[in-house]
Structure formats: structure tokens, C-alpha cells
């Protein structure tokens, strides 16, 4: 599928080819190099799978930004601490394949742990100040794992543009900083959070929530909506806005 940029508009000129499912980093590199040699652009969406409409919105956004779209599914072990849910993280490769075909996606990259980390990785990307607050306080190894795997995936896929969700805003900020600090030649795009009808941000882990936990989880989105509404009406007192949370 080629994309023409006449007058700044993106025009779909030919249908996308059938999606290829690749497990080998070398095979992905070969294909992307061939696309680059043709003068076309590649977009990339890295994921851990178990897709919902939030993931699909990232893919559709990326689809509009380039001629070709690569999506990866890799549940990254290095971002899980001992006792976290790596083993039980939800997975459904069959369903994910069907959903990506409908986007459509050109390459679904599904490496295993050996393909990404070999016999034992000894080099990691370790974010500093940005990773030592908020989520980083309770998950001290999380952002090192995220930054490392995203750096590896960028080297494999070599995309022109990559799309990440704003739902994980700290992660998005850290990836943008990593790209700047390490001189990656990739444009990072943030895409808006997609929510359930009741306001809960879509997440693969929502399947773990009990009815009571799901109800409690809505407090965050409802509180933020209340603050946004008050701010829009002119309220500027920090204490007054905080009281709405």
C-alpha cells in the first residue's frame, strides 16, 4: 500500500497486502529495509497483546501516518518484578491476529524471549529522574525494562514513526526522552486514551478486576473529569481543585 502526500493529504492508492506474522528480528529488518529502499515510510506500534479498542486506535492512527504498519506483541519479562503478573498476564494470540488483520497491519511481529534477549542480556537502558517518581516509586525496575525493550524494538523495526497511548503518560514521557537522549531517528506520537462507556480507561488488565474493584477504579476518571470541569469554569485554586478528587 502506497501513500501519496498531495497537498498535505494522505491518499490511499492501493490496498494493503496480506498481513505477515514474523517471529524473527532478521526477517523484520529485511522487510523494513526493502520498504525504505523503495522510499516508503514505516509506522510501528509496540504492544504486549490482548488487544482492545485502545490498542486498535493506536494502530489506526499509525496506519494514517505511513505506508506500512508493523505491530509487535511481546510480553516483556524485564519490566515485571518478582511476584508481579508476568505468568498470568492475559494473552490471546488468535484473537489478536484476527483484530490486526482488520486494521490492516502489514507485519505482526511476535518474537519470543530468546529472539529479544538472546542467552542473557547484560546491557539495559536505565532512565533516571523521570522514572523515579509516580509509578516508578512502587515499580522500581519497570521503566528500565520498558526503555530497554522499546530501544531493542526500535533497532529491529527501524520505523519512521511510533505511536504510544497517552494512558501510560509517564511511559510516553520517558520514551520521548530516551529517543531524544539516545538520538533515535523516530518520531514519537502520543494518542488519546480510549475509555469504556463508564469512563474506565481501557486496559488489558481490566479483566482481572472484580465488580467492586472496577467500581472503585472509576473514582480516578470521575475525579479528573470533575477537576477538568471546574478548571474550565475558571477555578484556579489548587486546594479547591484537589478537593474534587
C-alpha positions in Angstrom: 0.0 0.0 0.0 1.5 3.3 -1.1 0.6 6.6 0.5 0.6 9.8 -1.6 1.1 13.2 0.1 -0.5 15.5 -2.4 -1.3 18.9 -0.8 -0.5 17.5 2.6 -3.3 14.9 2.5 -2.8 11.2 2.9 -4.4 9.3 0.0 -4.7 5.5 0.0 -3.8 4.5 -3.5 -3.6 0.7 -3.4 -4.9 -1.9 -0.9 -2.6 -3.2 1.9 -1.1 -6.7 1.3 -2.0 -9.7 3.4 -0.6 -9.4 6.9 2.6 -11.4 7.6 3.3 -12.9 11.0 7.0 -12.9 11.7 8.9 -14.1 14.7 12.5 -13.4 13.5 14.1 -10.0 14.1 16.2 -10.5 11.0 13.1 -11.1 8.8 11.5 -7.9 10.1 14.7 -5.9 9.4 14.9 -7.3 5.8 11.4 -6.3 5.0 11.7 -2.8 6.5 15.0 -2.2 4.7 13.2 -3.2 1.5 10.4 -0.7 2.2 12.9 2.0 3.0 14.8 1.3 -0.3 11.5 1.9 -2.1 11.3 5.3 -0.4 8.2 4.4 1.7 7.6 5.1 5.4 7.0 2.6 8.2 5.0 3.1 11.3 5.3 1.0 14.5 3.0 0.2 17.4 4.7 -1.9 20.2 2.3 -3.8 22.4 2.0 -6.7 24.9 -1.1 -8.0 23.1 -4.5 -9.0 24.4 -6.0 -6.2 22.2 -8.9 -3.9 23.0 -10.2 -0.8 21.2 -7.4 1.3 22.8 -4.7 -0.8 21.0 -6.7 -0.7 17.8 -7.0 3.1 18.0 -3.2 3.3 18.1 -2.9 1.1 15.1 -5.4 3.1 13.1 -3.6 6.3 14.0 -0.3 4.8 12.9 -1.9 3.4 9.7 -2.6 7.0 8.6 1.0 8.2 9.2 2.9 5.9 6.9 2.8 3.5 4.0 3.4 0.4 6.1 2.5 -0.7 9.6 4.4 -3.0 12.0 2.8 -4.1 15.3 4.7 -6.2 17.8 3.3 -8.5 20.5 5.8 -9.3 23.2 5.1 -9.7 26.9 8.4 -8.3 28.2 9.7 -10.1 31.2 12.3 -7.4 32.2 9.6 -5.0 33.2 7.9 -7.3 35.7 9.3 -7.6 39.2 9.3 -10.9 41.1 5.7 -11.6 42.3 4.1 -9.5 39.6 1.8 -10.9 37.0 4.1 -11.9 34.2 3.0 -15.5 34.1 -0.7 -14.6 34.3 -0.7 -11.5 32.1 -3.7 -12.0 29.7 -2.8 -13.5 26.3 -4.9 -14.4 23.2 -2.7 -14.5 20.1 -5.5 -16.0 17.9 -7.9 -13.1 18.7 -5.1 -10.6 18.3 -4.2 -11.8 14.9 -7.8 -11.5 13.7 -8.1 -8.0 15.0 -4.8 -6.8 13.5 -5.7 -8.2 10.1 -8.8 -5.9 10.1 -6.8 -2.7 10.8 -5.0 -3.7 8.5 -1.4 -4.4 9.7 1.4 -5.3 7.3 3.6 -7.2 9.8 2.6 -8.7 13.1 6.0 -9.2 14.9 5.7 -11.9 17.6 9.2 -12.7 18.9 9.9 -15.0 21.8 12.2 -14.1 24.7 15.2 -15.6 23.2 14.8 -13.5 20.0 14.8 -10.3 22.0 17.2 -11.1 24.8 19.4 -13.9 23.5 21.1 -16.1 26.0 21.1 -13.4 28.7 21.1 -9.6 28.2 23.6 -7.7 30.2 23.0 -4.2 28.8 20.0 -2.2 29.8 18.6 1.3 29.2 18.1 2.9 32.7 16.0 6.1 32.8 16.9 8.5 35.6 14.8 11.2 37.3 11.7 10.7 35.2 11.5 7.0 36.2 11.9 7.7 40.0 8.6 9.2 40.7 4.9 8.3 40.4 4.7 4.7 39.1 8.4 4.3 39.4 8.2 4.5 43.2 6.2 1.3 43.5 7.7 -0.4 40.4 11.5 0.5 40.5 12.5 -1.8 37.7 9.5 -1.2 35.4 10.7 1.7 33.3 14.2 0.2 32.9 12.5 -2.9 31.3 10.2 -0.7 29.2 13.0 1.5 27.9 15.3 -1.4 27.1 12.7 -3.4 25.2 11.5 -0.3 23.3 15.1 0.5 22.4 15.6 -3.0 21.1 12.4 -3.0 19.1 13.3 0.4 17.6 16.6 -1.1 16.4 14.8 -4.1 14.9 12.0 -2.3 13.2 13.7 1.0 12.4 10.4 2.8 12.0 9.9 6.4 10.9 7.2 6.9 13.4 5.9 5.1 16.5 2.6 5.5 18.3 2.1 5.1 22.1 -1.0 5.7 24.2 -1.3 8.7 26.4 -3.0 6.4 29.0 0.5 5.5 30.1 1.7 9.1 30.2 4.8 8.6 32.3 5.9 5.8 30.0 5.3 8.0 26.9 7.3 10.8 28.5 10.2 8.5 29.3 10.3 7.1 25.8 10.3 10.5 24.3 13.2 11.5 26.5 15.1 8.3 25.6 14.6 9.0 21.9 16.0 12.4 22.4 18.9 11.4 24.7 20.0 8.4 22.6 19.5 10.1 19.2 16.9 7.7 17.8 15.7 8.7 14.4 12.0 8.1 15.1 9.1 10.4 15.6 7.0 9.6 18.7 3.3 10.2 18.6 1.0 10.2 21.6 -2.6 9.0 21.0 -5.6 9.8 23.3 -6.8 7.4 25.9 -9.8 5.3 24.9 -12.3 4.7 27.6 -15.1 2.3 28.4 -18.7 3.8 28.3 -18.5 4.2 32.1 -15.2 6.2 31.9 -12.7 3.5 32.8 -9.6 3.6 30.7 -9.3 0.5 28.5 -6.6 -1.8 29.7 -5.7 -5.5 29.1 -5.6 -5.9 32.9 -9.2 -4.8 33.4 -10.2 -8.5 33.0 -8.6 -9.0 36.5 -10.9 -6.5 38.2 -13.7 -7.7 40.4 -17.0 -5.9 40.2 -16.2 -3.9 43.3 -12.6 -3.1 42.1 -14.0 -1.9 38.8 -16.4 0.3 40.6 -13.6 1.7 42.8 -11.4 2.3 39.7 -13.9 4.7 38.3 -13.1 7.2 41.1 -10.0 8.3 39.2 -11.7 9.2 35.9 -14.7 10.8 37.6 -12.4 12.8 39.8 -10.3 14.0 36.9 -13.4 14.9 34.9 -14.7 16.9 37.9 -11.4 18.8 38.1 -11.4 19.5 34.3 -14.9 20.8 34.5 -14.1 23.2 37.4 -10.9 24.4 35.7 -12.9 25.0 32.5 -15.3 27.1 34.5 -12.4 29.3 35.8 -11.4 27.7 39.1 -7.7 28.2 39.7 -7.3 27.4 43.4 -5.1 24.3 43.8 -6.9 23.4 47.1 -10.3 23.7 45.5 -9.4 21.6 42.5 -7.7 19.0 44.7 -10.8 18.7 46.9 -12.7 17.5 43.9 -10.5 14.4 43.6 
